Amino acid sequence: MAEEKTKGSFLGHLTSFMDRFSGDKVILLIALFLMLISVISVFSSTPRLANDTGMDRVSIMVNQLKVVALGFVIIFGFYYFVKVEWYRKLSQFGFALSFGILIILVLNLNLGIVRAGEINGARRILIVAGKQVHVYEFVKLFMIMYLGWALDTFKNGDFKWGPLLGQHVPRLSFLTKDIWQKILYIYLPILITTLMVMMGSNSSALFIGAIMVLMVLVGGIDWRDIGYVVAVGLLGVGLMFGAYKAGWLKESRIGTAIGRITQDDDATMQQLLSSKRESLEWRQARGKLDQPVGALLAIKEGGLMGKGIGNSTQKYQVPVIFGDYMFSFIVEETGIWGAAILIILYFSLLARGTMVAKECDRYYDKIIMTGLIILVTGQAFMHMAVNVHLPLVPQTGQTLPLVSHGTNAFLVFSVVFGILLSISKDARDNMARREAEVAPIIEHHEEWTQDTTA
């Protein structure tokens, strides 16, 4: 009787579901833990957001619950209904989609239902039917999927348009060579995407470019080729810097990048202390220090055990602590223990994802699994590095995957986890098949069984 009650309970249903789940359970549980942390953290970290927007925190909590629920549906929708073969067919359009949405931003186009928009003076969003779409969140995913297709196609020698043009147009015969196919299909898309993103966000360009280069290196491309790409990229950056100095790109984000590189926090602090309170100089210095100094103060005050859930003080001071500085907020309230849990979750995802990628039979599955794992864990650790003010890391924000407040980023990472679980399902089948084919270390002979039963 007790066993029947257990089967009919929520715990019983959950146990039954996990038994039937054929994807990787570790990756699923990591996603669910991060979502749970997100709900608690967003509710506790948003009093300033509530004050600025005129909303109450309960409404913000309800909205976050809706986003988490939608993310949950997306994860299982991709897991159950999207076949891995479909990803490869759709991936080849990733660069075209990225280029299309980025060109709207770069050229500040207004296409009626879709137009370029600005945040803090930078063109980073599209306004689609009145809703904000954070373009760079989608570009990350699109380009990783595209590079997975491009690397797989190059490995199989299946590129069509370049070699076809080379065969029919004598002047373009060089396109039949492998190096030119890599340039046309892999390196140029990386450079073009990075430079276009740089027009709106230097930190996003740095991060997206680094993720793409790392994915290509993992994919087996010669590191010397990557060196050429980096050299060309640096040349492009140098040309853009020269154009900025000449006055041609005054409205770009290049000036912001220069300011952040040359910014001296000690000098800014001195300006704050020596200026009259509430003066223009005081406000400018305070604005520059609110986020980095507030984040460091939150971590310092959190200490080992933290202040306790709901007891943060820096959430009233740091403007976007619920987004770009969520790690600092979590440390302030939960201490080093909370930080350790997050680090363990993301490291576990990195380790498990690598293990699953090794068990994939197809090269495309391996490279997509690897690229998406690099995206999630790379962004998580960059977020943490920014929060602790690590030297040489640009002090500008990336959200904490599946934790920070932000609808677009949360839903994109939900898609990422849905894809990871889809691929892990096939890998798990392969693992089970291999385990069934492996002979036992010690063979059980029939006579041994007879002796035992006798």
C-alpha positions as CSV (number, residue, x, y, z in Angstrom):
1,M,0.0,0.0,0.0
2,A,2.8,2.4,0.9
3,E,4.5,1.5,-2.3
4,E,1.4,2.4,-4.4
5,K,1.2,5.8,-2.6
6,T,4.8,6.5,-3.4
7,K,4.2,5.6,-7.1
8,G,1.3,8.1,-7.2
9,S,3.1,10.9,-5.5
10,F,5.1,13.7,-7.1
11,L,8.3,12.0,-6.1
12,G,7.1,8.7,-7.7
13,H,6.3,10.5,-10.9
14,L,9.6,12.2,-10.9
15,T,11.5,9.0,-10.3
16,S,9.5,7.3,-13.1
17,F,10.3,10.2,-15.5
18,M,14.0,10.1,-14.7
19,D,14.0,6.3,-15.3
20,R,12.4,6.8,-18.8
21,F,14.6,9.8,-19.7
22,S,17.1,8.7,-22.3
23,G,19.1,12.0,-22.5
24,D,22.0,12.7,-20.2
25,K,20.5,13.1,-16.7
26,V,23.5,15.0,-15.3
27,I,23.1,17.8,-17.9
28,L,19.4,17.9,-17.2
29,L,19.8,18.1,-13.4
30,I,22.4,20.9,-13.9
31,A,19.9,22.9,-16.0
32,L,17.2,22.4,-13.4
33,F,19.4,23.4,-10.5
34,L,20.5,26.6,-12.3
35,M,16.8,27.5,-13.0
36,L,15.9,27.0,-9.4
37,I,18.8,29.3,-8.3
38,S,17.6,31.8,-10.9
39,V,14.1,32.0,-9.4
40,I,15.4,32.6,-5.9
41,S,18.2,35.0,-6.9
42,V,16.1,37.2,-9.2
43,F,13.3,37.6,-6.6
44,S,15.9,38.7,-4.0
45,S,18.1,40.9,-6.2
46,T,15.5,43.2,-7.9
47,P,14.3,45.8,-5.5
48,R,16.2,48.5,-7.4
49,L,14.7,47.2,-10.7
50,A,11.3,47.3,-9.1
51,N,11.8,50.9,-8.0
52,D,13.2,52.0,-11.4
53,T,10.4,50.4,-13.4
54,G,7.5,51.0,-11.1
55,M,6.8,47.3,-10.7
56,D,6.5,45.4,-7.5
57,R,8.9,42.5,-6.8
58,V,6.1,40.0,-6.8
59,S,5.3,40.9,-10.4
60,I,9.0,40.6,-11.3
61,M,9.0,37.2,-9.6
62,V,5.9,36.1,-11.5
63,N,7.5,37.2,-14.8
64,Q,10.7,35.3,-14.0
65,L,8.6,32.2,-13.2
66,K,6.9,32.5,-16.6
67,V,10.3,32.8,-18.3
68,V,11.6,29.8,-16.4
69,A,8.5,27.8,-17.3
70,L,8.9,28.8,-21.0
71,G,12.6,27.8,-20.8
72,F,11.6,24.5,-19.4
73,V,9.1,23.9,-22.3
74,I,11.8,24.9,-24.8
75,I,14.3,22.5,-23.3
76,F,11.9,19.5,-23.5
77,G,10.5,20.7,-26.8
78,F,13.9,20.5,-28.4
79,Y,14.7,17.3,-26.6
80,Y,11.5,15.5,-27.6
81,F,10.5,16.9,-31.0
82,V,13.7,18.1,-32.8
83,K,15.8,15.5,-34.5
84,V,19.6,15.9,-34.5
85,E,19.6,15.6,-38.3
86,W,17.5,18.8,-38.5
87,Y,20.1,20.8,-36.6
88,R,22.7,20.1,-39.3
89,K,20.3,21.2,-42.1
90,L,19.4,24.4,-40.3
91,S,23.0,25.2,-39.1
92,Q,24.2,26.1,-42.6
93,F,22.0,29.2,-42.4
94,G,23.5,30.4,-39.1
95,F,25.9,32.9,-40.6
96,A,23.3,34.3,-43.0
97,L,20.9,34.8,-40.1
98,S,23.6,36.5,-38.0
99,F,24.7,38.7,-40.9
100,G,21.1,39.7,-41.6
101,I,20.3,40.8,-38.1
102,L,23.7,42.4,-37.5
103,I,23.4,44.5,-40.7
104,I,20.2,46.0,-39.5
105,L,22.1,47.2,-36.4
106,V,25.2,48.4,-38.1
107,L,23.2,50.4,-40.7
108,N,20.6,51.5,-38.2
109,L,17.8,50.3,-40.5
110,N,14.1,50.7,-39.9
111,L,12.2,48.0,-41.8
112,G,8.8,48.7,-40.3
113,I,8.1,45.7,-38.0
114,V,11.8,45.3,-37.4
115,R,14.1,48.2,-36.6
116,A,17.4,48.9,-34.8
117,G,17.3,50.0,-31.2
118,E,19.7,51.4,-28.6
119,I,20.6,50.6,-25.0
120,N,22.8,53.1,-23.2
121,G,23.7,54.8,-26.5
122,A,24.8,51.6,-28.2
123,R,22.9,49.7,-31.0
124,R,22.6,46.2,-29.5
125,I,18.9,45.4,-29.9
126,L,16.2,45.0,-32.5
127,I,12.7,46.2,-31.9
128,V,10.4,43.5,-33.3
129,A,6.7,44.3,-33.1
130,G,7.5,46.5,-30.1
131,K,9.5,43.8,-28.2
132,Q,13.3,44.1,-27.5
133,V,15.5,41.3,-29.0
134,H,19.1,41.2,-27.8
135,V,20.8,40.4,-31.0
136,Y,24.2,39.2,-29.7
137,E,22.6,36.4,-27.6
138,F,21.2,34.9,-30.8
139,V,24.4,35.5,-32.8
140,K,26.4,33.4,-30.3
141,L,24.1,30.4,-30.9
142,F,23.7,30.9,-34.7
143,M,27.4,31.1,-35.3
144,I,28.3,28.1,-33.2
145,M,25.7,26.0,-35.1
146,Y,27.0,27.4,-38.4
147,L,30.6,26.6,-37.6
148,G,29.6,23.1,-36.6
149,W,28.1,22.7,-40.1
150,A,31.1,24.3,-41.8
151,L,33.7,22.2,-40.0
152,D,31.8,19.0,-40.6
153,T,31.3,19.9,-44.3
154,F,35.0,20.8,-44.8
155,K,36.0,17.5,-43.1
156,N,33.8,15.6,-45.5
157,G,34.8,17.6,-48.6
158,D,31.1,18.6,-49.3
159,F,31.4,22.3,-50.0
160,K,29.6,23.0,-53.2
161,W,29.5,26.6,-54.4
162,G,33.2,27.5,-54.0
163,P,34.6,24.4,-55.8
164,L,31.8,24.6,-58.4
165,L,32.7,28.2,-59.3
166,G,36.4,27.3,-59.3
167,Q,35.7,24.5,-61.8
168,H,33.6,26.6,-64.2
169,V,35.4,30.0,-63.9
170,P,39.2,29.7,-64.7
171,R,40.0,32.9,-62.8
172,L,38.4,31.4,-59.7
173,S,40.1,28.0,-59.9
174,F,41.9,28.8,-56.5
175,L,38.5,28.2,-54.8
176,T,39.0,24.5,-55.3
177,K,41.9,24.5,-52.9
178,D,41.3,23.5,-49.2
179,I,42.8,26.7,-47.8
180,W,40.5,28.9,-49.8
181,Q,37.5,26.9,-48.8
182,K,38.4,27.4,-45.2
183,I,38.8,31.1,-45.8
184,L,35.5,31.4,-47.6
185,Y,33.4,29.2,-45.3
186,I,35.1,29.5,-41.9
187,Y,37.5,32.3,-41.4
188,L,35.7,35.1,-43.3
189,P,32.4,34.5,-41.4
190,I,34.3,34.6,-38.1
191,L,36.0,37.9,-39.0
192,I,32.9,39.5,-40.5
193,T,30.7,38.6,-37.5
194,T,33.3,39.7,-34.9
195,L,33.8,43.1,-36.6
196,M,30.1,43.7,-37.0
197,V,29.5,42.9,-33.3
198,M,32.3,45.3,-32.4
199,M,30.3,48.2,-33.8
200,G,27.9,47.8,-31.0
201,S,29.7,46.0,-28.2
202,N,33.5,45.5,-27.8
203,S,33.2,43.0,-25.0
204,S,30.6,40.9,-26.9
205,A,32.8,41.0,-30.0
206,L,35.8,39.8,-27.9
207,F,33.8,37.0,-26.3
208,I,32.0,35.8,-29.4
209,G,35.2,35.9,-31.4
210,A,37.1,34.0,-28.8
211,I,34.4,31.3,-28.6
212,M,34.4,30.9,-32.4
213,V,38.2,30.7,-32.6
214,L,38.3,28.2,-29.7
215,M,35.6,26.0,-31.3
216,V,37.5,26.0,-34.6
217,L,40.7,25.0,-32.8
218,V,38.9,22.2,-31.0
219,G,37.4,21.1,-34.4
220,G,40.9,20.2,-35.6
221,I,41.8,23.2,-37.8
222,D,45.5,24.0,-37.9
223,W,46.5,26.5,-35.2
224,R,48.7,28.3,-37.8
225,D,45.6,29.1,-39.8
226,I,44.0,30.5,-36.8
227,G,47.1,32.7,-36.2
228,Y,46.5,34.2,-39.7
229,V,42.9,34.9,-38.8
230,V,43.9,36.6,-35.6
231,A,46.5,38.6,-37.4
232,V,43.9,39.8,-40.0
233,G,41.5,40.5,-37.1
234,L,44.1,42.7,-35.3
235,L,44.8,44.4,-38.6
236,G,41.0,45.1,-39.0
237,V,40.9,46.5,-35.4
238,G,43.9,48.7,-36.1
239,L,42.2,50.1,-39.3
240,M,39.0,50.8,-37.3
241,F,41.0,52.5,-34.6
242,G,42.7,54.6,-37.3
243,A,39.3,55.5,-38.8
244,Y,38.1,56.5,-35.3
245,K,41.1,58.7,-34.8
246,A,40.4,60.3,-38.2
247,G,36.9,61.1,-37.1
248,W,35.1,58.6,-39.4
249,L,33.7,56.3,-36.6
250,K,33.0,58.8,-33.9
251,E,29.6,57.2,-33.2
252,S,31.0,53.7,-32.8
253,R,31.9,51.9,-29.5
254,I,35.6,52.2,-30.2
255,G,35.9,55.2,-28.0
256,T,34.2,53.3,-25.2
257,A,36.7,50.5,-25.6
258,I,39.7,52.9,-25.4
259,G,38.2,54.5,-22.3
260,R,37.8,51.2,-20.5
261,I,41.3,50.0,-21.4
262,T,42.9,53.3,-20.2
263,Q,40.5,53.8,-17.2
264,D,42.3,54.0,-13.9
265,D,40.0,53.1,-11.0
266,D,42.4,54.6,-8.5
267,A,42.3,58.0,-10.3
268,T,38.5,57.7,-10.5
269,M,38.3,57.0,-6.8
270,Q,40.5,60.0,-6.1
271,Q,38.2,62.2,-8.3
272,L,35.2,60.9,-6.3
273,L,36.8,61.7,-2.9
274,S,38.1,65.2,-4.0
275,S,34.9,66.4,-5.7
276,K,32.0,68.1,-4.0
277,R,29.2,65.7,-3.3
278,E,26.5,65.6,-6.0
279,S,28.6,67.8,-8.3
280,L,29.0,66.8,-12.0
281,E,32.5,65.4,-11.4
282,W,31.3,63.5,-8.3
283,R,28.4,62.0,-10.3
284,Q,30.7,61.0,-13.2
285,A,33.2,59.3,-10.9
286,R,30.4,57.6,-8.9
287,G,28.8,56.3,-12.1
288,K,32.1,54.7,-13.2
289,L,32.6,53.0,-9.8
290,D,29.1,51.9,-8.9
291,Q,29.2,48.6,-10.7
292,P,32.8,47.3,-10.3
293,V,33.4,48.6,-6.8
294,G,29.9,47.6,-5.6
295,A,30.4,44.1,-7.0
296,L,33.7,43.7,-5.2
297,L,32.2,45.1,-2.0
298,A,29.4,42.5,-2.2
299,I,31.9,39.7,-2.5
300,K,33.9,41.0,0.4
301,E,30.9,41.4,2.7
302,G,29.6,38.0,1.7
303,G,32.6,36.3,3.2
304,L,32.4,32.6,4.0
305,M,28.8,32.2,5.1
306,G,27.1,35.2,3.5
307,K,24.5,37.6,4.9
308,G,21.6,35.3,4.3
309,I,18.9,35.3,1.6
310,G,17.3,38.7,1.3
311,N,19.9,40.5,3.3
312,S,22.1,42.0,0.5
313,T,22.8,45.7,0.7
314,Q,24.6,46.1,-2.6
315,K,21.4,45.2,-4.5
316,Y,20.3,48.8,-3.7
317,Q,23.5,50.3,-5.1
318,V,24.7,48.3,-8.1
319,P,22.4,49.1,-11.1
320,V,22.3,45.7,-12.8
321,I,23.3,43.4,-10.0
322,F,20.5,41.1,-11.1
323,G,22.1,40.7,-14.5
324,D,25.7,41.4,-15.2
325,Y,26.7,41.1,-11.5
326,M,24.5,38.2,-10.3
327,F,27.6,36.2,-9.1
328,S,28.6,39.0,-6.7
329,F,25.0,39.2,-5.4
330,I,24.9,35.4,-4.8
331,V,28.2,35.5,-3.0
332,E,27.0,38.4,-0.8
333,E,23.9,36.5,0.3
334,T,25.3,32.9,0.4
335,G,29.0,33.4,0.9
336,I,31.8,31.2,-0.5
337,W,29.5,28.2,-0.3
338,G,27.1,29.7,-2.8
339,A,30.0,30.5,-5.1
340,A,31.3,27.0,-4.8
341,I,28.0,25.5,-5.7
342,L,27.8,27.6,-8.9
343,I,31.4,26.8,-9.9
344,I,30.9,23.1,-9.3
345,L,27.7,23.1,-11.4
346,Y,29.5,24.8,-14.4
347,F,32.6,22.7,-14.0
348,S,30.4,19.6,-13.9
349,L,28.7,20.7,-17.1
350,L,32.1,21.1,-18.8
351,A,33.3,17.7,-17.7
352,R,30.0,15.9,-18.5
353,G,29.6,17.6,-21.8
354,T,33.1,16.7,-22.8
355,M,32.4,13.1,-21.8
356,V,29.2,13.0,-23.9
357,A,30.9,14.6,-26.9
358,K,33.5,11.8,-26.9
359,E,30.7,9.2,-27.0
360,C,29.1,10.7,-30.1
361,D,29.7,8.8,-33.3
362,R,29.3,11.6,-35.8
363,Y,31.8,14.5,-36.0
364,Y,29.0,17.1,-36.3
365,D,27.5,15.9,-33.0
366,K,30.9,16.0,-31.3
367,I,31.7,19.6,-32.5
368,I,28.3,21.0,-31.8
369,M,28.3,19.5,-28.3
370,T,31.7,20.9,-27.6
371,G,30.9,24.3,-29.0
372,L,27.8,24.7,-26.9
373,I,29.5,23.5,-23.8
374,I,32.3,26.1,-24.4
375,L,29.6,28.8,-24.9
376,V,27.8,28.1,-21.6
377,T,30.8,27.5,-19.4
378,G,32.9,30.2,-21.1
379,Q,30.3,32.8,-20.5
380,A,29.8,31.6,-16.9
381,F,33.4,31.9,-16.0
382,M,33.8,35.2,-17.9
383,H,30.9,36.6,-15.9
384,M,32.6,35.5,-12.6
385,A,35.9,37.0,-13.8
386,V,34.2,40.4,-14.4
387,N,32.6,40.2,-11.0
388,V,35.8,39.6,-9.2
389,H,37.6,42.3,-11.3
390,L,40.1,39.9,-12.7
391,P,43.0,41.8,-14.4
392,L,42.9,42.1,-18.2
393,V,39.3,41.0,-18.3
394,P,37.0,43.8,-19.8
395,Q,34.8,45.2,-17.0
396,T,31.6,44.9,-18.9
397,G,28.8,42.4,-18.6
398,Q,27.9,38.9,-19.7
399,T,24.9,37.3,-18.0
400,L,25.3,34.2,-15.8
401,P,23.7,31.4,-18.0
402,L,20.3,30.2,-16.8
403,V,20.6,32.3,-13.6
404,S,20.7,36.1,-14.4
405,H,17.6,38.1,-15.0
406,G,17.1,38.6,-18.8
407,T,14.5,37.0,-21.0
408,N,16.5,36.8,-24.3
409,A,19.6,35.3,-22.7
410,F,17.6,32.8,-20.6
411,L,15.6,31.5,-23.5
412,V,18.6,31.2,-25.8
413,F,20.4,29.2,-23.2
414,S,17.3,27.1,-22.8
415,V,17.6,26.3,-26.5
416,V,21.2,25.4,-25.9
417,F,20.4,22.9,-23.2
418,G,17.6,21.5,-25.4
419,I,20.1,20.8,-28.2
420,L,22.6,19.4,-25.7
421,L,20.1,16.9,-24.4
422,S,19.0,15.9,-27.9
423,I,22.6,15.1,-28.8
424,S,23.2,13.4,-25.5
425,K,20.2,11.1,-26.2
426,D,22.0,9.7,-29.3
427,A,25.3,9.5,-27.4
428,R,23.6,7.6,-24.5
429,D,22.2,5.1,-27.0
430,N,25.7,4.6,-28.3
431,M,27.0,4.2,-24.8
432,A,24.4,1.6,-24.0
433,R,25.1,-0.3,-27.3
434,R,28.8,-0.4,-26.6
435,E,28.3,-1.6,-23.1
436,A,26.1,-4.4,-24.4
437,E,28.8,-5.4,-26.9
438,V,31.7,-5.4,-24.4
439,A,32.5,-8.9,-23.0
440,P,32.7,-9.3,-19.3
441,I,36.1,-9.3,-17.7
442,I,35.5,-12.7,-16.1
443,E,33.4,-15.2,-18.2
444,H,30.8,-17.2,-16.3
445,H,31.0,-20.9,-17.5
446,E,28.0,-23.1,-17.4
447,E,29.6,-25.7,-15.2
448,W,30.3,-23.0,-12.5
449,T,26.6,-22.1,-12.4
450,Q,25.7,-25.8,-12.1
451,D,28.2,-26.3,-9.3
452,T,26.8,-23.3,-7.4
453,T,23.2,-24.5,-7.7
454,A,24.2,-28.0,-6.7
